[in-house]
Amino acid sequence: MYKLLIALVFFSTQLAAQTEVTQPEIAQHEATNWFSDLAAAQAYAAEHDSTILMVFAGSDWCRPCIQFKQDILKSEPFEAYANDKLAVLYLDFPARKKNQLPAAQVRHNEALAEQYNKTGAFPKILLIDVAGNILAEPAFSGQTPEVFIGELTTIPAQ
C-alpha cells in the first residue's frame, strides 16, 4: 500500500513538474505588437505610424472573446496584416481566480473600460489612434480573418 502511495506521489510530482515546464510554452509570448498597457501600445503605434486595436476580452469565460482571439488575432493572415500596421492592446478581464491578473493590471484595464467600454460589452473591439481617439468599432460576428481584415482596411485613416 505504501509503495503504491509513494509511486502515486512520485508520478504526480513528476507530472506537476512537467506541467510547470511546459506551461510557458503554451502561454508563449505574444507577437511583438501585442500589449496589455496603453502607454506601451501608444509608443509602438507612434514608432510604427500605426493604429491601436483595443480589445476588451474575458479570456476564460467569454466564448466570443475566446473565438475572436483564436480565429482572428492568432491567425496567420491577421498576424501578417497587423505586423507594423497595428498595435494590439489586449485588455483581459478573467473571471477564474487562477487566471487573475496583478492588481495594477486590473486597475489599468478597469480604468480603460470606464473610458472606452462603459456598457461592459465583451468582446469590445475599438480601433483608436495614438492619441486615444476612437476611429472605429469593428465588430466580430464569426467572420474569417480575411473578412475582418477587409473591414479594417475600409476604415478611413484619421
C-alpha positions as CSV (number, residue, x, y, z in Angstrom):
1,M,0.0,0.0,0.0
2,Y,2.8,2.4,1.0
3,K,4.7,1.6,-2.2
4,L,1.6,2.4,-4.3
5,L,1.1,5.7,-2.4
6,I,4.8,6.6,-2.8
7,A,4.6,5.8,-6.5
8,L,1.5,7.9,-7.0
9,V,3.1,10.8,-5.2
10,F,6.3,10.5,-7.3
11,F,4.4,10.3,-10.6
12,S,2.1,13.2,-9.6
13,T,5.1,15.4,-8.7
14,Q,6.7,14.5,-12.0
15,L,3.6,15.4,-13.9
16,A,3.3,18.7,-12.0
17,A,7.0,19.4,-12.8
18,Q,6.4,18.7,-16.4
19,T,3.3,20.9,-16.4
20,E,5.3,23.7,-14.9
21,V,7.9,23.3,-17.6
22,T,5.5,23.2,-20.5
23,Q,3.1,25.9,-19.2
24,P,5.2,28.8,-20.5
25,E,5.4,27.1,-23.9
26,I,1.6,27.0,-24.0
27,A,1.3,30.7,-23.0
28,Q,4.3,31.6,-25.2
29,H,4.8,35.3,-25.6
30,E,2.5,37.2,-27.9
31,A,3.7,38.9,-31.1
32,T,5.9,42.0,-30.6
33,N,2.9,44.2,-31.4
34,W,0.8,42.8,-28.6
35,F,0.4,44.9,-25.4
36,S,-1.5,45.0,-22.2
37,D,-0.5,48.5,-21.4
38,L,-1.9,51.5,-23.2
39,A,1.2,53.6,-23.0
40,A,3.3,50.8,-24.5
41,A,0.8,50.3,-27.3
42,Q,0.8,54.1,-28.0
43,A,4.6,54.2,-28.1
44,Y,4.7,51.3,-30.5
45,A,2.0,52.8,-32.7
46,A,3.8,56.1,-32.8
47,E,7.1,54.5,-33.7
48,H,5.4,52.4,-36.5
49,D,2.9,55.0,-37.7
50,S,0.1,52.6,-36.9
51,T,-3.2,52.5,-35.1
52,I,-4.2,50.5,-32.0
53,L,-6.7,47.7,-32.0
54,M,-8.1,47.7,-28.4
55,V,-9.7,44.5,-27.4
56,F,-11.7,44.1,-24.2
57,A,-12.0,40.4,-23.6
58,G,-12.9,37.8,-21.0
59,S,-10.3,35.1,-21.7
60,D,-11.7,32.4,-19.6
61,W,-15.4,33.0,-19.7
62,C,-16.5,34.8,-22.8
63,R,-16.9,32.4,-25.7
64,P,-17.0,35.1,-28.5
65,C,-13.8,36.6,-26.9
66,I,-12.0,33.3,-27.0
67,Q,-13.2,32.7,-30.5
68,F,-12.1,36.1,-31.6
69,K,-8.6,35.7,-30.2
70,Q,-8.2,32.2,-31.7
71,D,-9.8,32.7,-35.0
72,I,-8.7,36.3,-35.8
73,L,-5.9,37.6,-33.6
74,K,-3.9,34.4,-33.6
75,S,-4.5,33.6,-37.3
76,E,-1.6,33.8,-39.8
77,P,-3.5,36.3,-42.1
78,F,-4.2,38.7,-39.2
79,E,-0.7,38.4,-37.8
80,A,0.8,39.2,-41.3
81,Y,-1.6,42.1,-41.7
82,A,-1.1,43.5,-38.2
83,N,2.7,43.4,-38.3
84,D,3.7,47.1,-38.4
85,K,0.1,48.2,-39.1
86,L,-1.5,47.7,-35.7
87,A,-0.6,47.6,-32.0
88,V,-2.9,45.1,-30.4
89,L,-3.9,46.2,-26.9
90,Y,-5.5,43.2,-25.3
91,L,-7.3,44.0,-22.1
92,D,-8.3,40.9,-20.3
93,F,-11.0,40.5,-17.6
94,P,-10.7,36.9,-16.5
95,A,-13.3,35.5,-14.1
96,R,-11.5,32.5,-12.7
97,K,-9.3,33.1,-9.6
98,K,-6.4,31.1,-11.1
99,N,-6.3,33.5,-14.1
100,Q,-6.5,36.7,-12.1
101,L,-4.2,39.5,-13.2
102,P,-1.9,41.5,-11.0
103,A,-3.8,44.3,-9.1
104,A,-2.0,47.1,-11.2
105,Q,-3.1,45.4,-14.4
106,V,-6.7,45.1,-13.2
107,R,-6.8,48.8,-12.3
108,H,-5.3,49.7,-15.7
109,N,-7.9,47.6,-17.5
110,E,-10.8,48.9,-15.4
111,A,-9.8,52.5,-16.0
112,L,-9.7,51.9,-19.7
113,A,-13.1,50.1,-19.5
114,E,-14.5,53.2,-17.7
115,Q,-13.3,55.4,-20.6
116,Y,-13.9,53.1,-23.6
117,N,-16.3,50.3,-22.6
118,K,-18.9,51.8,-20.3
119,T,-21.5,49.3,-21.3
120,G,-19.3,46.3,-20.4
121,A,-19.6,44.7,-23.8
122,F,-17.4,41.6,-24.5
123,P,-15.7,41.4,-26.8
124,K,-15.5,45.1,-27.3
125,I,-13.2,46.0,-30.2
126,L,-12.0,49.5,-30.9
127,L,-9.6,51.0,-33.4
128,I,-8.0,54.0,-31.9
129,D,-5.3,56.4,-32.9
130,V,-2.1,57.2,-30.9
131,A,-3.9,60.0,-29.0
132,G,-6.7,57.6,-27.9
133,N,-9.4,58.9,-30.2
134,I,-11.8,56.2,-31.4
135,L,-11.6,55.7,-35.2
136,A,-14.0,52.8,-35.5
137,E,-15.7,49.9,-33.6
138,P,-15.1,46.9,-35.8
139,A,-17.4,44.0,-34.8
140,F,-16.7,40.4,-34.6
141,S,-19.5,38.1,-35.7
142,G,-17.6,35.0,-36.5
143,Q,-16.2,36.2,-39.8
144,T,-13.0,34.9,-41.3
145,P,-9.7,36.7,-40.7
146,E,-9.7,37.9,-44.3
147,V,-13.2,39.4,-43.9
148,F,-12.2,41.1,-40.6
149,I,-9.0,42.5,-42.2
150,G,-11.1,43.7,-45.1
151,E,-13.3,45.6,-42.7
152,L,-10.3,47.2,-41.0
153,T,-8.8,48.3,-44.3
154,T,-12.0,50.1,-45.3
155,I,-11.8,52.3,-42.2
156,P,-10.6,55.8,-43.2
157,A,-7.3,56.9,-41.7
158,Q,-7.6,59.9,-39.4
